[in-house]
Every structure is written in structure tokens, then in C-alpha cells.
Amino acid sequence: MDQKQQFVHLANSGKSHVSELCHDFGISRKTGHKYLKRYAEHGACGLSERSRRPHSLPGGIAAAVEKLVLKLILIINLSLFI
């Protein structure tokens, strides 16, 4: 049993307060409550590691625009050698 599952098991047993368990496990109360919420919503699967990658990149460049810029750079570089 990994630490997250052990934390949730002990917290749900009611033998210890969440704040005490958080201190014992070296996590913040916010993180402890996050684990409990994820477990309540998704079960043991909710405790697995999640990607930290953003779902979207609002400041990103569209693939077509990036391709066009790279073509222009190539044309400019080639024209310098002529």
C-alpha cells in the first residue's frame, strides 16, 4: 500500500484527525484533503499520479503559423547566400 492509500485508509478509519495524519505524513492539510476528495470521487484510481502538463497553451502558436514562420526563416537564410 503506497503512502496516499495508507493516508486515506487511516483518515477514513476515524482513529486520527486529518491534521494529525498530515503532520505524520509530512503533507499539508490542503494536500491531505485533496487526496480524500479524489479518493471519494474516483476511488483508488484517483490517488494515482496526474500529469502536470497544462490542458491548453493559450499563448502557443498554431502549427500552420509555426510552419509558415520556419519557411520564411529558411527563405531569408537562403537569400543571404545568393
Sequence and secondary structure as in RCSB ss.txt:
>XXXX:A:sequence
MDQKQQFVHLANSGKSHVSELCHDFGISRKTGHKYLKRYAEHGACGLSERSRRPHSLPGGIAAAVEKLVLKLILI
INLSLFI
>XXXX:A:secstr
  HHHHHHHHHHHTSS HHHHHHHHT  HHHHHHHHHHHHHHGGGGGS    S S  TT   HHHHHHHHHHHHH
HHHHHT 
